[in-house]
């Protein structure tokens, strides 16, 4: 139960950092409101039919132009940017770190057992060879 509490404290601390950074950026008006790679993706796939059907045939210049066009078409308000980028996306690093903290003892035990088995196998191999 103590480990779960510590994991929750770690997650809360990491999430608080993300929300704190987002709040500071929002309060100062420095929060980015443009599109991200999540908004604009898979240009090779959509442009491929125009260049012979193969993704490898799409020139980099065409991909760059399409990316610029797409990114220019997405603009968030400061409130939307704060909500999506800091309140929502701030949760995943917190959850990942908490899960790693909880899984670490099990993973360490697995590695230790593996090393013990390898040592035992090596000892048996040396005994048979002697």
N, CA, C and O atoms as CSV, one atom per row, in Angstrom:
chain,resi,resn,atom,element,x,y,z
A,1,UNK,N,N,0.817,-1.181,0.000
A,1,UNK,CA,C,0.000,0.000,0.000
A,1,UNK,C,C,0.874,1.263,0.000
A,1,UNK,O,O,0.536,2.279,-0.607
A,2,UNK,N,N,2.021,1.157,0.712
A,2,UNK,CA,C,2.933,2.294,0.784
A,2,UNK,C,C,3.499,2.617,-0.599
A,2,UNK,O,O,3.633,3.787,-0.959
A,3,UNK,N,N,3.829,1.589,-1.368
A,3,UNK,CA,C,4.367,1.805,-2.719
A,3,UNK,C,C,3.341,2.493,-3.617
A,3,UNK,O,O,3.696,3.353,-4.423
A,4,UNK,N,N,2.097,2.124,-3.482
A,4,UNK,CA,C,1.050,2.764,-4.287
A,4,UNK,C,C,0.945,4.237,-3.914
A,4,UNK,O,O,0.798,5.092,-4.788
A,5,UNK,N,N,1.018,4.532,-2.635
A,5,UNK,CA,C,0.981,5.925,-2.194
A,5,UNK,C,C,2.167,6.720,-2.730
A,5,UNK,O,O,2.012,7.863,-3.161
A,6,UNK,N,N,3.353,6.111,-2.702
A,6,UNK,CA,C,4.540,6.781,-3.241
A,6,UNK,C,C,4.390,6.985,-4.748
A,6,UNK,O,O,4.723,8.049,-5.270
A,7,UNK,N,N,3.890,5.966,-5.444
A,7,UNK,CA,C,3.685,6.081,-6.893
A,7,UNK,C,C,2.698,7.201,-7.207
A,7,UNK,O,O,2.892,7.961,-8.156
A,8,UNK,N,N,1.651,7.297,-6.414
A,8,UNK,CA,C,0.674,8.368,-6.634
A,8,UNK,C,C,1.303,9.740,-6.363
A,8,UNK,O,O,1.008,10.711,-7.060
A,9,UNK,N,N,2.167,9.814,-5.352
A,9,UNK,CA,C,2.848,11.083,-5.061
A,9,UNK,C,C,3.787,11.465,-6.201
A,9,UNK,O,O,3.878,12.638,-6.562
A,10,UNK,N,N,4.475,10.495,-6.761
A,10,UNK,CA,C,5.354,10.754,-7.911
A,10,UNK,C,C,4.521,11.271,-9.083
A,10,UNK,O,O,4.863,12.279,-9.701
A,11,UNK,N,N,3.436,10.577,-9.379
A,11,UNK,CA,C,2.573,10.991,-10.493
A,11,UNK,C,C,2.016,12.385,-10.261
A,11,UNK,O,O,1.986,13.204,-11.179
A,12,UNK,N,N,1.581,12.654,-9.054
A,12,UNK,CA,C,1.027,13.973,-8.740
A,12,UNK,C,C,2.092,15.054,-8.877
A,12,UNK,O,O,1.811,16.139,-9.386
A,13,UNK,N,N,3.312,14.767,-8.426
A,13,UNK,CA,C,4.400,15.735,-8.544
A,13,UNK,C,C,4.732,16.055,-9.991
A,13,UNK,O,O,4.917,17.218,-10.349
A,14,UNK,N,N,4.807,15.032,-10.815
A,14,UNK,CA,C,5.116,15.237,-12.233
A,14,UNK,C,C,3.976,15.989,-12.919
A,14,UNK,O,O,4.218,16.899,-13.712
A,15,UNK,N,N,2.761,15.618,-12.620
A,15,UNK,CA,C,1.615,16.309,-13.202
A,15,UNK,C,C,1.580,17.774,-12.746
A,15,UNK,O,O,1.263,18.668,-13.531
A,16,UNK,N,N,1.903,18.004,-11.489
A,16,UNK,CA,C,1.930,19.377,-10.973
A,16,UNK,C,C,2.973,20.216,-11.702
A,16,UNK,O,O,2.745,21.398,-11.959
A,17,UNK,N,N,4.111,19.619,-12.038
A,17,UNK,CA,C,5.124,20.342,-12.814
A,17,UNK,C,C,4.586,20.745,-14.182
A,17,UNK,O,O,4.782,21.876,-14.625
A,18,UNK,N,N,3.911,19.817,-14.846
A,18,UNK,CA,C,3.354,20.120,-16.175
A,18,UNK,C,C,2.290,21.207,-16.085
A,18,UNK,O,O,2.284,22.144,-16.883
A,19,UNK,N,N,1.405,21.083,-15.127
A,19,UNK,CA,C,0.343,22.085,-14.974
A,19,UNK,C,C,0.939,23.426,-14.539
A,19,UNK,O,O,0.476,24.480,-14.974
A,20,UNK,N,N,1.948,23.389,-13.696
A,20,UNK,CA,C,2.602,24.626,-13.268
A,20,UNK,C,C,3.273,25.339,-14.430
A,20,UNK,O,O,3.162,26.557,-14.569
A,21,UNK,N,N,3.974,24.573,-15.268
A,21,UNK,CA,C,4.614,25.173,-16.445
A,21,UNK,C,C,3.565,25.742,-17.385
A,21,UNK,O,O,3.717,26.857,-17.884
A,22,UNK,N,N,2.508,24.989,-17.630
A,22,UNK,CA,C,1.436,25.463,-18.498
A,22,UNK,C,C,0.748,26.696,-17.928
A,22,UNK,O,O,0.405,27.619,-18.667
A,23,UNK,N,N,0.549,26.710,-16.619
A,23,UNK,CA,C,-0.093,27.865,-15.984
A,23,UNK,C,C,0.776,29.110,-16.107
A,23,UNK,O,O,0.275,30.203,-16.372
A,24,UNK,N,N,2.076,28.939,-15.913
A,24,UNK,CA,C,2.990,30.074,-16.043
A,24,UNK,C,C,2.983,30.611,-17.476
A,24,UNK,O,O,2.940,31.823,-17.686
A,25,UNK,N,N,3.025,29.710,-18.456
A,25,UNK,CA,C,2.987,30.140,-19.852
A,25,UNK,C,C,1.655,30.807,-20.199
A,25,UNK,O,O,1.620,31.808,-20.914
A,26,UNK,N,N,0.581,30.250,-19.693
A,26,UNK,CA,C,-0.751,30.809,-19.944
A,26,UNK,C,C,-0.885,32.196,-19.321
A,26,UNK,O,O,-1.397,33.123,-19.949
A,27,UNK,N,N,-0.420,32.327,-18.079
A,27,UNK,CA,C,-0.548,33.600,-17.371
A,27,UNK,C,C,0.289,34.700,-18.022
A,27,UNK,O,O,-0.098,35.868,-18.010
A,28,UNK,N,N,1.429,34.325,-18.587
A,28,UNK,CA,C,2.294,35.324,-19.221
A,28,UNK,C,C,1.943,35.560,-20.679
A,28,UNK,O,O,2.480,36.476,-21.302
A,29,UNK,N,N,1.052,34.748,-21.232
A,29,UNK,CA,C,0.669,34.897,-22.633
A,29,UNK,C,C,1.682,34.311,-23.599
A,29,UNK,O,O,1.637,34.597,-24.796
A,30,UNK,N,N,2.595,33.494,-23.094
A,30,UNK,CA,C,3.638,32.898,-23.934
A,30,UNK,C,C,3.306,31.479,-24.392
A,30,UNK,O,O,4.151,30.813,-24.990
A,31,UNK,N,N,2.111,31.019,-24.125
A,31,UNK,CA,C,1.737,29.653,-24.487
A,31,UNK,C,C,1.606,29.537,-26.012
A,31,UNK,O,O,1.009,30.396,-26.661
A,32,UNK,N,N,2.158,28.490,-26.556
A,32,UNK,CA,C,2.096,28.263,-28.002
A,32,UNK,C,C,0.691,27.834,-28.391
A,32,UNK,O,O,0.083,26.998,-27.721
A,33,UNK,N,N,0.181,28.398,-29.459
A,33,UNK,CA,C,-1.188,28.085,-29.881
A,33,UNK,C,C,-1.248,27.459,-31.268
A,33,UNK,O,O,-2.335,27.246,-31.805
A,34,UNK,N,N,-0.099,27.165,-31.848
A,34,UNK,CA,C,-0.083,26.575,-33.185
A,34,UNK,C,C,-0.322,25.080,-33.158
A,34,UNK,O,O,-0.471,24.472,-32.098
A,35,UNK,N,N,-0.356,24.505,-34.341
A,35,UNK,CA,C,-0.593,23.070,-34.496
A,35,UNK,C,C,0.642,22.281,-34.073
A,35,UNK,O,O,1.748,22.817,-33.999
A,36,UNK,N,N,0.430,21.024,-33.802
A,36,UNK,CA,C,1.529,20.107,-33.501
A,36,UNK,C,C,1.546,18.997,-34.548
A,36,UNK,O,O,0.679,18.934,-35.420
A,37,UNK,N,N,2.544,18.127,-34.449
A,37,UNK,CA,C,2.624,17.017,-35.400
A,37,UNK,C,C,1.409,16.097,-35.299
A,37,UNK,O,O,1.106,15.368,-36.243
A,38,UNK,N,N,0.712,16.125,-34.166
A,38,UNK,CA,C,-0.486,15.300,-34.024
A,38,UNK,C,C,-1.617,15.799,-34.911
A,38,UNK,O,O,-2.474,15.021,-35.329
A,39,UNK,N,N,-1.619,17.099,-35.198
A,39,UNK,CA,C,-2.659,17.676,-36.035
A,39,UNK,C,C,-2.406,17.432,-37.518
A,39,UNK,O,O,-3.344,17.346,-38.311
A,40,UNK,N,N,-1.149,17.323,-37.880
A,40,UNK,CA,C,-0.766,17.227,-39.290
A,40,UNK,C,C,0.191,16.041,-39.462
A,40,UNK,O,O,1.351,16.106,-39.055
A,41,UNK,N,N,-0.299,14.979,-40.057
A,41,UNK,CA,C,0.543,13.784,-40.224
A,41,UNK,C,C,0.162,13.036,-41.493
A,41,UNK,O,O,-0.844,13.345,-42.132
A,42,UNK,N,N,0.965,12.062,-41.844
A,42,UNK,CA,C,0.713,11.135,-42.951
A,42,UNK,C,C,0.614,11.827,-44.314
A,42,UNK,O,O,-0.273,11.515,-45.109
A,43,UNK,N,N,1.514,12.751,-44.575
A,43,UNK,CA,C,1.487,13.457,-45.855
A,43,UNK,C,C,1.902,12.567,-47.014
A,43,UNK,O,O,1.355,12.681,-48.111
A,44,UNK,N,N,2.869,11.679,-46.780
A,44,UNK,CA,C,3.301,10.793,-47.867
A,44,UNK,C,C,2.135,9.959,-48.370
A,44,UNK,O,O,1.951,9.784,-49.574
A,45,UNK,N,N,1.365,9.457,-47.443
A,45,UNK,CA,C,0.228,8.597,-47.785
A,45,UNK,C,C,-0.814,9.349,-48.613
A,45,UNK,O,O,-1.339,8.816,-49.591
A,46,UNK,N,N,-1.111,10.587,-48.219
A,46,UNK,CA,C,-2.135,11.344,-48.940
A,46,UNK,C,C,-1.623,11.908,-50.259
A,46,UNK,O,O,-2.405,12.106,-51.189
A,47,UNK,N,N,-0.317,12.170,-50.355
A,47,UNK,CA,C,0.246,12.727,-51.585
A,47,UNK,C,C,0.673,11.653,-52.585
A,47,UNK,O,O,0.868,11.957,-53.762
A,48,UNK,N,N,0.817,10.429,-52.148
A,48,UNK,CA,C,1.320,9.352,-53.008
A,48,UNK,C,C,0.531,9.191,-54.309
A,48,UNK,O,O,1.154,9.023,-55.357
A,49,UNK,N,N,-0.802,9.233,-54.300
A,49,UNK,CA,C,-1.532,9.075,-55.565
A,49,UNK,C,C,-1.184,10.152,-56.605
A,49,UNK,O,O,-1.281,9.908,-57.807
A,50,UNK,N,N,-0.788,11.319,-56.148
A,50,UNK,CA,C,-0.416,12.400,-57.070
A,50,UNK,C,C,0.955,12.189,-57.708
A,50,UNK,O,O,1.272,12.802,-58.727
A,51,UNK,N,N,1.764,11.322,-57.107
A,51,UNK,CA,C,3.136,11.098,-57.581
A,51,UNK,C,C,3.375,9.640,-57.974
A,51,UNK,O,O,4.475,9.127,-57.770
A,52,UNK,N,N,2.411,8.990,-58.508
A,52,UNK,CA,C,2.589,7.637,-59.004
A,52,UNK,C,C,2.106,6.536,-58.085
A,52,UNK,O,O,2.201,5.363,-58.448
A,53,UNK,N,N,1.597,6.859,-56.923
A,53,UNK,CA,C,1.023,5.849,-56.046
A,53,UNK,C,C,1.952,5.286,-55.004
A,53,UNK,O,O,1.484,4.628,-54.075
A,54,UNK,N,N,3.256,5.511,-55.110
A,54,UNK,CA,C,4.200,4.988,-54.126
A,54,UNK,C,C,4.645,6.105,-53.190
A,54,UNK,O,O,4.965,7.207,-53.634
A,55,UNK,N,N,4.662,5.815,-51.901
A,55,UNK,CA,C,5.064,6.815,-50.916
A,55,UNK,C,C,6.505,7.254,-51.109
A,55,UNK,O,O,6.843,8.405,-50.832
A,56,UNK,N,N,7.360,6.354,-51.582
A,56,UNK,CA,C,8.772,6.673,-51.790
A,56,UNK,C,C,8.967,7.700,-52.912
A,56,UNK,O,O,9.998,8.371,-52.965
A,57,UNK,N,N,7.986,7.823,-53.801
A,57,UNK,CA,C,8.094,8.740,-54.942
A,57,UNK,C,C,7.707,10.179,-54.602
A,57,UNK,O,O,7.921,11.079,-55.414
A,58,UNK,N,N,7.150,10.406,-53.435
A,58,UNK,CA,C,6.716,11.751,-53.058
A,58,UNK,C,C,7.950,12.578,-52.706
A,58,UNK,O,O,8.710,12.198,-51.815
A,59,UNK,N,N,8.162,13.704,-53.393
A,59,UNK,CA,C,9.333,14.521,-53.094
A,59,UNK,C,C,9.220,15.220,-51.737
A,59,UNK,O,O,8.128,15.569,-51.289
A,60,UNK,N,N,10.359,15.411,-51.106
A,60,UNK,CA,C,10.383,16.051,-49.784
A,60,UNK,C,C,9.807,17.468,-49.838
A,60,UNK,O,O,9.175,17.920,-48.883
A,61,UNK,N,N,10.023,18.159,-50.941
A,61,UNK,CA,C,9.488,19.523,-51.079
A,61,UNK,C,C,7.958,19.523,-51.019
A,61,UNK,O,O,7.363,20.435,-50.445
A,62,UNK,N,N,7.326,18.518,-51.600
A,62,UNK,CA,C,5.865,18.429,-51.568
A,62,UNK,C,C,5.376,18.154,-50.147
A,62,UNK,O,O,4.363,18.705,-49.717
A,63,UNK,N,N,6.090,17.310,-49.431
A,63,UNK,CA,C,5.727,17.001,-48.044
A,63,UNK,C,C,5.863,18.265,-47.195
A,63,UNK,O,O,4.994,18.567,-46.377
A,64,UNK,N,N,6.956,18.997,-47.396
A,64,UNK,CA,C,7.191,20.227,-46.635
A,64,UNK,C,C,6.094,21.257,-46.913
A,64,UNK,O,O,5.589,21.892,-45.987
A,65,UNK,N,N,5.732,21.422,-48.161
A,65,UNK,CA,C,4.689,22.389,-48.520
A,65,UNK,C,C,3.348,22.003,-47.907
A,65,UNK,O,O,2.622,22.863,-47.407
A,66,UNK,N,N,3.021,20.724,-47.943
A,66,UNK,CA,C,1.759,20.255,-47.363
A,66,UNK,C,C,1.766,20.430,-45.849
A,66,UNK,O,O,0.744,20.779,-45.257
A,67,UNK,N,N,2.920,20.186,-45.219
A,67,UNK,CA,C,3.025,20.373,-43.764
A,67,UNK,C,C,2.824,21.835,-43.397
A,67,UNK,O,O,2.109,22.141,-42.442
A,68,UNK,N,N,3.441,22.733,-44.137
A,68,UNK,CA,C,3.268,24.165,-43.868
A,68,UNK,C,C,1.816,24.589,-44.038
A,68,UNK,O,O,1.290,25.358,-43.234
A,69,UNK,N,N,1.169,24.084,-45.088
A,69,UNK,CA,C,-0.231,24.422,-45.325
A,69,UNK,C,C,-1.102,23.919,-44.178
A,69,UNK,O,O,-1.977,24.640,-43.697
A,70,UNK,N,N,-0.869,22.710,-43.750
A,70,UNK,CA,C,-1.667,22.114,-42.674
A,70,UNK,C,C,-1.431,22.844,-41.357
A,70,UNK,O,O,-2.384,23.181,-40.655
A,71,UNK,N,N,-0.171,23.088,-41.019
A,71,UNK,CA,C,0.145,23.756,-39.758
A,71,UNK,C,C,-0.441,25.165,-39.712
A,71,UNK,O,O,-0.884,25.618,-38.656
A,72,UNK,N,N,-0.447,25.855,-40.840
A,72,UNK,CA,C,-1.010,27.205,-40.894
A,72,UNK,C,C,-2.531,27.181,-40.681
A,72,UNK,O,O,-3.109,28.178,-40.247
A,73,UNK,N,N,-3.168,26.072,-40.979
A,73,UNK,CA,C,-4.623,25.966,-40.862
A,73,UNK,C,C,-5.117,25.590,-39.484
A,73,UNK,O,O,-6.327,25.554,-39.259
A,74,UNK,N,N,-4.219,25.308,-38.551
A,74,UNK,CA,C,-4.621,24.915,-37.199
A,74,UNK,C,C,-4.142,25.966,-36.201
A,74,UNK,O,O,-2.943,26.203,-36.061
A,75,UNK,N,N,-5.060,26.567,-35.536
A,75,UNK,CA,C,-4.718,27.550,-34.511
A,75,UNK,C,C,-5.644,27.330,-33.323
A,75,UNK,O,O,-6.864,27.279,-33.478
A,76,UNK,N,N,-5.066,27.203,-32.151
A,76,UNK,CA,C,-5.837,27.006,-30.929
A,76,UNK,C,C,-5.943,28.329,-30.177
A,76,UNK,O,O,-5.118,29.225,-30.358
A,77,UNK,N,N,-6.946,28.441,-29.348
A,77,UNK,CA,C,-6.970,29.571,-28.422
A,77,UNK,C,C,-6.000,29.233,-27.290
A,77,UNK,O,O,-5.592,28.082,-27.137
A,78,UNK,N,N,-5.636,30.233,-26.506
A,78,UNK,CA,C,-4.732,29.972,-25.386
A,78,UNK,C,C,-5.350,28.986,-24.403
A,78,UNK,O,O,-4.660,28.123,-23.862
A,79,UNK,N,N,-6.642,29.118,-24.177
A,79,UNK,CA,C,-7.336,28.215,-23.248
A,79,UNK,C,C,-7.319,26.765,-23.779
A,79,UNK,O,O,-7.079,25.825,-23.022
A,80,UNK,N,N,-7.577,26.600,-25.089
A,80,UNK,CA,C,-7.539,25.259,-25.690
A,80,UNK,C,C,-6.139,24.671,-25.613
A,80,UNK,O,O,-5.978,23.492,-25.300
A,81,UNK,N,N,-5.131,25.479,-25.895
A,81,UNK,CA,C,-3.748,25.005,-25.838
A,81,UNK,C,C,-3.387,24.579,-24.420
A,81,UNK,O,O,-2.753,23.541,-24.230
A,82,UNK,N,N,-3.777,25.357,-23.433
A,82,UNK,CA,C,-3.506,25.007,-22.038
A,82,UNK,C,C,-4.191,23.703,-21.664
A,82,UNK,O,O,-3.585,22.821,-21.054
A,83,UNK,N,N,-5.455,23.590,-22.034
A,83,UNK,CA,C,-6.228,22.406,-21.679
A,83,UNK,C,C,-5.673,21.146,-22.347
A,83,UNK,O,O,-5.487,20.125,-21.685
A,84,UNK,N,N,-5.408,21.212,-23.654
A,84,UNK,CA,C,-4.973,20.006,-24.354
A,84,UNK,C,C,-3.519,19.653,-24.086
A,84,UNK,O,O,-3.196,18.488,-23.856
A,85,UNK,N,N,-2.639,20.649,-24.113
A,85,UNK,CA,C,-1.207,20.360,-24.016
A,85,UNK,C,C,-0.720,20.171,-22.587
A,85,UNK,O,O,0.206,19.391,-22.365
A,86,UNK,N,N,-1.298,20.844,-21.626
A,86,UNK,CA,C,-0.784,20.777,-20.262
A,86,UNK,C,C,-1.693,20.008,-19.313
A,86,UNK,O,O,-1.207,19.196,-18.525
A,87,UNK,N,N,-2.988,20.241,-19.368
A,87,UNK,CA,C,-3.882,19.512,-18.465
A,87,UNK,C,C,-4.055,18.066,-18.914
A,87,UNK,O,O,-4.027,17.153,-18.090
A,88,UNK,N,N,-4.235,17.852,-20.221
A,88,UNK,CA,C,-4.470,16.495,-20.716
A,88,UNK,C,C,-3.150,15.743,-20.935
A,88,UNK,O,O,-2.950,14.674,-20.358
A,89,UNK,N,N,-2.256,16.286,-21.755
A,89,UNK,CA,C,-1.030,15.561,-22.092
A,89,UNK,C,C,-0.030,15.512,-20.954
A,89,UNK,O,O,0.940,14.758,-21.030
A,90,UNK,N,N,-0.234,16.292,-19.899
A,90,UNK,CA,C,0.636,16.214,-18.730
A,90,UNK,C,C,0.424,14.945,-17.924
A,90,UNK,O,O,1.233,14.620,-17.056
A,91,UNK,N,N,-0.652,14.229,-18.200
A,91,UNK,CA,C,-0.930,13.010,-17.427
A,91,UNK,C,C,-0.046,11.834,-17.839
A,91,UNK,O,O,0.318,11.019,-16.992
A,92,UNK,N,N,0.310,11.730,-19.136
A,92,UNK,CA,C,1.010,10.515,-19.559
A,92,UNK,C,C,2.396,10.381,-18.937
A,92,UNK,O,O,2.733,9.269,-18.531
A,93,UNK,N,N,3.237,11.426,-18.826
A,93,UNK,CA,C,4.522,11.192,-18.171
A,93,UNK,C,C,4.346,10.825,-16.694
A,93,UNK,O,O,5.117,10.036,-16.150
A,94,UNK,N,N,3.333,11.399,-16.056
A,94,UNK,CA,C,3.075,11.077,-14.658
A,94,UNK,C,C,2.687,9.611,-14.501
A,94,UNK,O,O,3.193,8.928,-13.611
A,95,UNK,N,N,1.809,9.130,-15.342
A,95,UNK,CA,C,1.367,7.730,-15.278
A,95,UNK,C,C,2.518,6.779,-15.605
A,95,UNK,O,O,2.698,5.767,-14.928
A,96,UNK,N,N,3.292,7.100,-16.634
A,96,UNK,CA,C,4.415,6.236,-17.023
A,96,UNK,C,C,5.414,6.109,-15.880
A,96,UNK,O,O,5.861,5.005,-15.569
A,97,UNK,N,N,5.766,7.218,-15.257
A,97,UNK,CA,C,6.729,7.175,-14.150
A,97,UNK,C,C,6.184,6.386,-12.958
A,97,UNK,O,O,6.923,5.634,-12.323
A,98,UNK,N,N,4.911,6.552,-12.658
A,98,UNK,CA,C,4.308,5.799,-11.554
A,98,UNK,C,C,4.303,4.302,-11.852
A,98,UNK,O,O,4.588,3.498,-10.964
A,99,UNK,N,N,3.988,3.919,-13.074
A,99,UNK,CA,C,3.976,2.497,-13.444
A,99,UNK,C,C,5.392,1.913,-13.374
A,99,UNK,O,O,5.578,0.797,-12.889
A,100,UNK,N,N,6.378,2.658,-13.852
A,100,UNK,CA,C,7.763,2.181,-13.772
A,100,UNK,C,C,8.158,1.998,-12.312
A,100,UNK,O,O,8.780,0.995,-11.964
A,101,UNK,N,N,7.805,2.955,-11.451
A,101,UNK,CA,C,8.111,2.837,-10.033
A,101,UNK,C,C,7.478,1.583,-9.429
A,101,UNK,O,O,8.107,0.877,-8.641
A,102,UNK,N,N,6.230,1.315,-9.808
A,102,UNK,CA,C,5.555,0.134,-9.266
A,102,UNK,C,C,6.116,-1.167,-9.823
A,102,UNK,O,O,6.164,-2.172,-9.114
A,103,UNK,N,N,6.541,-1.160,-11.088
A,103,UNK,CA,C,7.023,-2.387,-11.730
A,103,UNK,C,C,8.494,-2.671,-11.438
A,103,UNK,O,O,8.955,-3.795,-11.641
A,104,UNK,N,N,9.226,-1.686,-10.973
A,104,UNK,CA,C,10.669,-1.856,-10.807
A,104,UNK,C,C,11.058,-3.039,-9.907
A,104,UNK,O,O,11.942,-3.800,-10.303
A,105,UNK,N,N,10.467,-3.243,-8.739
A,105,UNK,CA,C,10.869,-4.392,-7.909
A,105,UNK,C,C,10.656,-5.733,-8.615
A,105,UNK,O,O,11.479,-6.640,-8.495
A,106,UNK,N,N,9.568,-5.851,-9.339
A,106,UNK,CA,C,9.293,-7.095,-10.065
A,106,UNK,C,C,10.346,-7.293,-11.153
A,106,UNK,O,O,10.870,-8.394,-11.323
A,107,UNK,N,N,10.650,-6.235,-11.882
A,107,UNK,CA,C,11.645,-6.315,-12.957
A,107,UNK,C,C,13.020,-6.648,-12.385
A,107,UNK,O,O,13.747,-7.460,-12.957
A,108,UNK,N,N,13.382,-6.032,-11.268
A,108,UNK,CA,C,14.682,-6.313,-10.645
A,108,UNK,C,C,14.753,-7.771,-10.192
A,108,UNK,O,O,15.794,-8.412,-10.338
A,109,UNK,N,N,13.661,-8.299,-9.645
A,109,UNK,CA,C,13.627,-9.698,-9.208
A,109,UNK,C,C,13.762,-10.642,-10.410
A,109,UNK,O,O,14.454,-11.656,-10.323
A,110,UNK,N,N,13.114,-10.318,-11.515
A,110,UNK,CA,C,13.219,-11.137,-12.723
A,110,UNK,C,C,14.670,-11.172,-13.208
A,110,UNK,O,O,15.190,-12.237,-13.540
A,111,UNK,N,N,15.317,-10.015,-13.249
A,111,UNK,CA,C,16.712,-9.960,-13.693
A,111,UNK,C,C,17.636,-10.710,-12.742
A,111,UNK,O,O,18.567,-11.387,-13.178
A,112,UNK,N,N,17.382,-10.590,-11.457
A,112,UNK,CA,C,18.192,-11.303,-10.467
A,112,UNK,C,C,18.040,-12.814,-10.625
A,112,UNK,O,O,19.028,-13.547,-10.580
A,113,UNK,N,N,16.807,-13.277,-10.809
A,113,UNK,CA,C,16.571,-14.712,-11.016
A,113,UNK,C,C,17.252,-15.199,-12.289
A,113,UNK,O,O,17.788,-16.306,-12.329
A,114,UNK,N,N,17.228,-14.374,-13.320
A,114,UNK,CA,C,17.879,-14.748,-14.575
A,114,UNK,C,C,19.391,-14.867,-14.378
A,114,UNK,O,O,20.007,-15.808,-14.878
A,115,UNK,N,N,19.980,-13.935,-13.666
A,115,UNK,CA,C,21.422,-14.014,-13.400
A,115,UNK,C,C,21.762,-15.236,-12.559
A,115,UNK,O,O,22.758,-15.910,-12.821
A,116,UNK,N,N,20.941,-15.527,-11.549
A,116,UNK,CA,C,21.174,-16.712,-10.716
A,116,UNK,C,C,21.105,-17.989,-11.545
A,116,UNK,O,O,21.920,-18.893,-11.360
A,117,UNK,N,N,20.138,-18.070,-12.456
A,117,UNK,CA,C,20.004,-19.251,-13.303
A,117,UNK,C,C,21.210,-19.382,-14.235
A,117,UNK,O,O,21.713,-20.485,-14.447
A,118,UNK,N,N,21.668,-18.271,-14.786
A,118,UNK,CA,C,22.847,-18.323,-15.653
A,118,UNK,C,C,24.090,-18.742,-14.879
A,118,UNK,O,O,24.905,-19.511,-15.387
A,119,UNK,N,N,24.244,-18.239,-13.646
A,119,UNK,CA,C,25.383,-18.630,-12.808
A,119,UNK,C,C,25.323,-20.116,-12.476
A,119,UNK,O,O,26.348,-20.797,-12.508
A,120,UNK,N,N,24.130,-20.629,-12.155
A,120,UNK,CA,C,23.971,-22.047,-11.845
A,120,UNK,C,C,24.282,-22.904,-13.070
A,120,UNK,O,O,24.916,-23.953,-12.951
A,121,UNK,N,N,23.840,-22.461,-14.239
A,121,UNK,CA,C,24.129,-23.206,-15.464
A,121,UNK,C,C,25.617,-23.213,-15.756
A,121,UNK,O,O,26.159,-24.236,-16.174
A,122,UNK,N,N,26.283,-22.095,-15.542
A,122,UNK,CA,C,27.736,-22.018,-15.763
A,122,UNK,C,C,28.480,-22.919,-14.778
A,122,UNK,O,O,29.444,-23.586,-15.154
A,123,UNK,N,N,28.035,-22.942,-13.515
A,123,UNK,CA,C,28.664,-23.806,-12.506
A,123,UNK,C,C,28.474,-25.275,-12.879
A,123,UNK,O,O,29.402,-26.072,-12.744
A,124,UNK,N,N,27.295,-25.635,-13.340
A,124,UNK,CA,C,27.038,-27.027,-13.739
A,124,UNK,C,C,27.896,-27.397,-14.944
A,124,UNK,O,O,28.402,-28.516,-15.032
A,125,UNK,N,N,28.057,-26.465,-15.861
A,125,UNK,CA,C,28.885,-26.721,-17.047
A,125,UNK,C,C,30.358,-26.919,-16.646
A,125,UNK,O,O,31.044,-27.769,-17.213
A,126,UNK,N,N,30.836,-26.145,-15.684
A,126,UNK,CA,C,32.219,-26.276,-15.233
A,126,UNK,C,C,32.433,-27.583,-14.476
A,126,UNK,O,O,33.481,-28.214,-14.609
A,127,UNK,N,N,31.426,-27.997,-13.670
A,127,UNK,CA,C,31.517,-29.273,-12.940
A,127,UNK,C,C,31.606,-30.457,-13.886
A,127,UNK,O,O,32.372,-31.394,-13.663
A,128,UNK,N,N,30.801,-30.398,-14.957
A,128,UNK,CA,C,30.788,-31.497,-15.911
A,128,UNK,C,C,32.099,-31.560,-16.697
A,128,UNK,O,O,32.541,-32.638,-17.094
A,129,UNK,N,N,32.706,-30.412,-16.917
A,129,UNK,CA,C,33.945,-30.354,-17.675
A,129,UNK,C,C,35.156,-30.713,-16.851
A,129,UNK,O,O,36.206,-31.016,-17.420
A,130,UNK,N,N,35.056,-30.693,-15.510
A,130,UNK,CA,C,36.223,-30.925,-14.640
A,130,UNK,C,C,36.493,-32.368,-14.425
A,130,UNK,O,O,37.438,-32.721,-13.719
